[in-house]
Amino acid sequence: MSRTVELDGFTIGTGREVYFMAEVAGNFAGEAEAERIVDSAVRAGANAVKFQTLDPETITTRDNRFDMGSVGQRSQYEVFAENCTPPSVQRHLVEHCRTRGVTVFSAPSHIRDLELMEKLDMPAYKIGSDLATHIPLLEIVADTGKPIFLSTGMCTLQEVRESVEAILARGNDKLLLFHCVSNYPARPEEQNLRAMVAMKAAFGLPTGFSDHTVGIGCSRAAVALGADMIERHYWCEGNTEGSDRALSSDEAEFRRLVSYARHVLPALGDGIKRPTPAEERNMRTNKVSVVVMRDVKAGEILGEADVDVRRPGYGLPPKYLPRVVGMRATRDIPAETPLEADHVGIVPDEPQREAP
């Protein structure tokens, strides 16, 4: 199973730069706005532009209704009919992304959408949370051999496991998981970002956060928790304000998030608790050890008043203090000398740090 996935020359996974996806669906209309939002996303630092391939005739039944803050209680068919992107505009969006050198792909809403997506020759697929348990669709997409970004909103861990196993069983391990909450806009207190960490531990796949909250606070937290990818809805000045405008980042906000990730990633480290190289240097003088407090002659017995614990740190560690009291000096020891093991003829449990 792959710990990293290669996509258009970018390696996504643990220890790599965070991969940023700008979801533009619903926030542009027509070819001119498609170009404008792509150009803006590139300036903001997006690694990929993602949109939605949907047909209102296949995505929902006619009497199904939304009950969400972003669209209210409206007919889903009507909302999708208003916000769907014609195939000609999708083609133009893809062509412009390739002109600008930014990765572009889409998310299907139905198996029938795959025909157009394959014609557009996308390098990857995004599967939305609504289709996360659609095993027949997942198997078809897996057979393309292309990377798959799988969103897992509304799913239990067992449902995610079944979908992951279905994709892997087709011989495609180019799988990346998104934790998300399928509410628009979603509240910060319902994000449960530790579930992202749990999925990464459970499956060993690149795992990130698809953010449907207002603002970038939760995305920043996800980066700090080790997200490999972040997806944010994206809008740019001058474009149509789609139904998801409230939860979309503009260019300035998206750029701040990318900058934050670049600063935080080096600070995350590998999770192994040990002194850094700088601390290895500093601990010789900044840690404490057992120190002899007076001039001691060879053969004298050390009493409690003869030793103390203080800086520097290249003598015996403080845990030896009770042990050295009552021991006989093997040589002359000047006052304020860090006590060494051979000063009293003991064998330490670990090597002592060298004097600077």
C-alpha positions in Angstrom: 0.0 0.0 0.0 1.4 3.4 -1.0 2.4 5.9 1.7 2.7 8.5 -1.1 1.0 9.1 -4.4 2.6 10.8 -7.4 0.4 13.3 -9.3 1.7 15.5 -12.1 5.2 15.6 -10.6 4.0 16.3 -7.1 4.5 13.7 -4.3 1.6 13.6 -1.8 1.9 12.0 1.5 3.6 11.9 4.9 6.5 14.3 5.2 5.8 16.0 1.9 4.5 19.5 1.3 0.8 19.9 1.8 -1.2 19.5 -1.4 -3.8 22.3 -1.9 -6.9 21.8 -4.0 -9.1 24.7 -5.0 -12.7 23.6 -5.5 -14.2 26.1 -7.9 -17.6 24.5 -8.7 -20.5 26.9 -8.3 -18.2 30.0 -8.2 -17.8 30.7 -11.9 -20.1 30.8 -14.9 -18.9 30.8 -18.5 -15.4 30.7 -20.1 -14.2 34.1 -19.0 -15.0 33.5 -15.4 -13.4 30.0 -15.6 -10.2 31.6 -16.8 -10.3 34.3 -14.1 -10.8 31.8 -11.2 -8.0 29.5 -12.5 -5.6 32.4 -12.8 -6.5 33.5 -9.3 -6.1 30.0 -7.8 -2.7 29.7 -9.4 -1.6 33.0 -7.9 -2.9 31.8 -4.5 -0.7 28.7 -4.5 -3.2 26.0 -5.4 -1.6 22.7 -6.7 -4.8 21.7 -8.3 -8.1 23.1 -9.5 -11.1 20.8 -9.0 -14.6 21.2 -10.3 -17.8 19.1 -10.5 -19.2 17.2 -13.4 -22.9 16.8 -12.9 -26.1 16.5 -14.7 -29.3 17.5 -12.8 -31.1 14.7 -14.6 -29.0 12.0 -13.0 -27.8 13.4 -9.7 -31.1 13.4 -7.8 -34.8 12.7 -7.9 -37.1 15.5 -8.7 -38.8 15.7 -5.3 -35.6 15.6 -3.2 -34.9 18.8 -1.3 -31.9 20.4 0.4 -32.1 21.4 4.1 -28.8 23.3 4.5 -27.7 26.8 5.4 -26.1 27.5 2.1 -29.2 26.9 0.0 -32.0 26.5 2.5 -34.9 24.2 1.8 -34.9 24.1 -1.9 -35.4 21.5 -4.6 -32.0 19.8 -5.2 -32.9 19.4 -8.9 -33.4 23.1 -9.2 -30.2 24.0 -7.4 -28.1 21.7 -9.5 -29.8 22.9 -12.7 -28.8 26.4 -11.8 -25.2 25.5 -10.9 -24.1 22.8 -13.3 -21.3 23.6 -15.7 -22.0 22.8 -19.4 -19.5 20.4 -21.0 -18.1 23.1 -23.3 -17.2 25.3 -20.3 -15.7 22.2 -18.6 -13.5 21.6 -21.6 -12.4 25.3 -21.6 -11.6 25.2 -17.9 -9.5 22.1 -18.4 -7.7 23.6 -21.4 -6.9 26.8 -19.5 -5.6 24.9 -16.5 -3.2 23.0 -18.7 -2.1 26.3 -20.3 -1.4 27.6 -16.8 0.4 24.5 -15.8 -1.9 23.6 -12.9 -3.4 20.1 -12.3 -7.1 19.9 -13.0 -9.6 17.2 -12.4 -13.3 16.7 -11.5 -15.8 14.8 -9.4 -18.6 12.8 -11.0 -22.1 12.8 -9.7 -23.1 9.6 -11.6 -21.5 6.8 -13.5 -22.7 8.4 -16.7 -20.4 11.4 -16.0 -17.3 9.2 -16.4 -17.6 9.2 -20.2 -17.1 13.0 -20.4 -14.4 13.0 -17.8 -12.4 10.3 -19.7 -12.7 12.4 -22.8 -11.2 15.3 -20.9 -8.3 13.0 -20.0 -8.0 14.0 -16.4 -5.0 12.8 -14.4 -7.0 12.0 -11.3 -10.6 11.6 -10.0 -12.2 13.1 -6.9 -15.1 11.1 -5.4 -17.5 13.2 -3.3 -18.8 12.0 0.0 -22.3 11.4 -1.5 -20.7 8.6 -3.7 -18.1 7.4 -1.2 -20.0 4.1 -0.7 -20.9 3.7 -4.4 -18.8 0.5 -4.8 -19.7 -0.1 -8.5 -18.6 3.5 -9.4 -15.4 3.2 -7.3 -14.5 -0.1 -9.1 -14.9 1.5 -12.5 -12.8 4.6 -11.5 -10.2 2.3 -9.9 -9.8 0.4 -13.2 -8.6 3.6 -14.8 -5.4 3.3 -12.8 -5.5 7.0 -12.0 -5.2 8.5 -8.5 -8.4 8.7 -6.6 -9.2 11.4 -3.9 -12.0 9.8 -1.8 -14.0 12.1 0.4 -15.5 10.4 3.4 -18.2 12.7 4.8 -21.3 11.0 6.2 -19.3 7.7 6.5 -18.4 5.4 9.3 -14.9 4.0 9.6 -16.3 0.6 8.5 -17.8 2.2 5.4 -14.5 3.8 4.5 -12.8 0.5 5.0 -15.2 -1.2 2.6 -14.6 1.5 -0.1 -10.8 1.4 0.4 -10.8 -2.4 0.1 -12.9 -2.3 -3.0 -10.5 0.1 -4.7 -7.4 -1.7 -3.6 -8.9 -5.0 -4.8 -8.9 -3.6 -8.3 -5.1 -3.2 -8.1 -5.1 0.6 -7.7 -3.3 1.8 -4.7 -3.1 5.4 -5.8 -5.7 6.3 -3.2 -6.0 9.4 -1.1 -8.5 10.0 1.7 -10.3 13.2 2.7 -11.9 13.6 6.1 -14.8 16.0 5.8 -18.2 16.9 7.3 -21.0 17.1 4.7 -22.7 20.2 5.9 -22.6 23.5 4.1 -21.4 25.6 5.8 -20.2 23.2 8.5 -19.6 24.3 12.1 -16.0 24.1 13.6 -17.3 22.2 16.6 -18.5 19.3 14.4 -15.3 18.8 12.4 -13.8 16.1 14.6 -10.4 16.5 13.0 -8.9 13.7 15.0 -10.9 11.4 12.8 -8.5 12.4 10.0 -5.6 11.2 12.2 -7.5 8.0 12.9 -8.1 7.3 9.2 -4.4 7.8 8.4 -3.4 5.4 11.1 -6.0 2.9 10.1 -5.2 2.8 6.3 -1.7 4.1 5.9 -2.8 6.3 3.0 -2.2 9.9 2.3 -5.0 11.6 4.2 -6.2 15.2 4.4 -9.1 17.5 5.1 -11.8 18.8 2.8 -13.0 22.0 4.6 -16.5 23.2 4.4 -16.3 25.7 7.3 -16.2 29.5 7.0 -12.6 30.7 7.3 -9.4 28.8 7.4 -9.1 28.1 11.1 -10.0 24.4 10.8 -7.7 23.9 7.8 -4.9 25.4 9.8 -5.6 23.0 12.6 -5.7 20.1 10.1 -2.3 21.1 8.8 -0.9 21.1 12.3 -2.3 17.6 12.8 -0.5 16.4 9.8 -2.9 16.7 6.9 -1.3 15.7 3.6 -3.9 17.6 1.5 -6.3 20.4 2.0 -9.4 21.1 -0.1 -11.1 24.5 0.1 -13.9 25.9 -1.9 -12.6 28.8 -3.9 -14.0 32.1 -5.3 -12.3 35.1 -6.9 -13.3 38.8 -7.1 -15.4 39.5 -10.1 -16.9 36.0 -10.5 -20.4 34.7 -9.9 -21.1 34.1 -6.2 -22.4 30.5 -6.2 -24.3 28.9 -3.4 -21.1 27.9 -1.6 -19.6 31.5 -1.6 -19.9 31.8 2.2 -17.6 28.8 2.7 -15.2 29.7 0.0 -11.7 31.3 0.3 -10.7 34.2 -1.8 -7.2 34.6 -3.2 -5.8 36.4 -0.1 -7.2 33.9 2.4 -6.1 30.9 0.4 -2.6 32.3 0.0 -2.4 32.8 3.8 -3.3 29.2 4.3 -0.6 28.0 1.9 1.9 30.2 3.5 1.0 28.9 7.0 1.4 25.3 5.8 4.9 26.0 4.4 5.9 27.4 7.8 4.3 24.7 9.9 5.4 21.5 8.0 9.1 21.7 9.0 8.0 22.1 12.6 6.0 18.9 12.7 9.0 16.6 12.5 8.9 12.8 12.6 7.2 12.3 15.9 10.2 10.7 17.6 11.0 12.3 20.9 14.8 12.9 21.1 17.1 15.9 21.4 17.7 17.9 18.3 21.2 18.5 17.0 21.1 22.0 18.5 19.9 20.5 21.9 22.7 18.0 21.7 25.1 20.9 21.7 23.2 22.9 24.4 22.6 20.0 26.8 26.3 19.9 27.7 26.1 23.3 29.3 22.3 23.9 29.8 21.3 20.6 31.5 22.3 19.8 35.1 24.5 17.1 36.6 26.1 16.2 39.9 28.8 18.7 40.8 31.5 18.5 43.5 31.2 21.7 45.7 34.6 21.7 47.4 38.1 20.6 46.8 38.2 16.9 47.5 41.3 14.8 48.0 41.8 11.3 46.7 40.5 8.8 49.3 38.0 11.2 50.9 34.4 10.2 51.3 31.8 12.4 49.7 29.2 13.7 52.1 25.8 15.2 51.3 27.2 18.8 51.6 30.0 17.9 49.2 27.9 17.5 46.1 25.0 19.4 44.5 23.0 19.3 41.2 23.4 22.3 38.9 24.7 23.2 35.5 26.7 22.2 33.4 25.3 18.9 32.2 28.3 16.8 31.3 28.7 15.2 34.8 26.8 12.3 36.2 23.0 12.7 35.7 21.1 13.9 38.8 19.7 10.4 39.5 23.2 9.4 40.7 23.2 12.0 43.5 22.0 9.5 46.3 24.4 6.9 45.0 27.6 9.0 45.1 27.1 10.2 48.7 29.3 8.0 50.9 31.6 6.9 48.0 35.3 7.5 48.1 37.1 9.7 45.6 39.6 7.9 43.4 41.5 11.1 42.7 41.7 14.8 43.6 38.6 16.7 42.5 38.7 20.5 42.3 35.6 22.4 43.6 32.8 22.9 41.1 33.9 20.0 39.0 31.1 18.0 37.3 31.5 14.6 38.9 32.5 11.8 36.5 32.0 8.1 36.9 35.7 7.3 37.3 36.0 10.0 40.0 34.3 7.5 42.4 34.8 4.3 40.5 31.3 3.5 39.3 30.0 2.3 36.0 27.2 4.5 34.7 24.1 3.2 33.1 24.7 5.3 30.0 27.6 7.2 28.4 28.3 10.6 29.9 28.2 13.7 27.8 31.6 15.1 26.8 32.8 18.4 28.3 32.6 21.3 25.8 
